[in-house]
Amino acid sequence: MPCKKRRCKMKNILWYLGFLSAVSVLYFVEGKTVFLCFLSFIPYFAIYNLSDERLEMIVGRATRNAFMYTIFFGIGTIVYIYLTHSSTELFAPAFVFLFGGSLIVCLLSVFYYDRAGK
């Protein structure tokens, strides 16, 4: 049995997201700068030893912010492409901004909430 008492500390497993930064190696194979967005997963290695309730609250708020960014930016992009009758080629760079932007919003929110002590 992994826990000796009734109260167990939950180990933080978010640091596994740091391994997604290895996908950025595809930049050297394909030569597309889109794969460099995966480097934004590197800071997740820094939260390996954290395992407290405050971190869970911070990550919850940060993912809420990233989700809201994804929803609003995604809807805005689809509406813009539809109203301007642009080609569907704009979806590729929009996805890059959607993916990279949500990661940046999430990480900046984690750092902000950690510094602010909220």
Residue pairs with C-beta under 8 A, 6 or more apart in sequence:
2 8
9 51
10 51
10 56
11 51
12 47
12 48
12 49
12 50
12 51
12 55
14 44
14 47
14 59
15 44
15 45
15 46
15 47
15 48
16 44
17 41
17 44
18 41
18 42
18 43
18 44
18 45
19 41
20 38
20 41
21 38
21 39
21 40
21 41
21 42
22 38
23 35
23 38
24 35
24 36
24 37
24 38
24 39
25 35
26 32
26 35
27 33
27 35
27 36
34 96
37 96
37 99
37 100
37 103
40 100
40 103
40 104
40 107
41 103
43 107
47 55
58 109
58 110
58 113
58 114
58 118
59 110
61 109
61 113
61 118
62 105
62 106
62 107
62 109
62 110
62 113
63 106
65 105
65 106
65 109
66 102
66 103
66 105
66 106
66 109
67 102
69 101
69 102
69 105
70 98
70 102
73 97
73 98
73 101
73 102
74 98
77 90
77 91
77 94
77 98
80 86
81 88
81 90
81 91
81 94
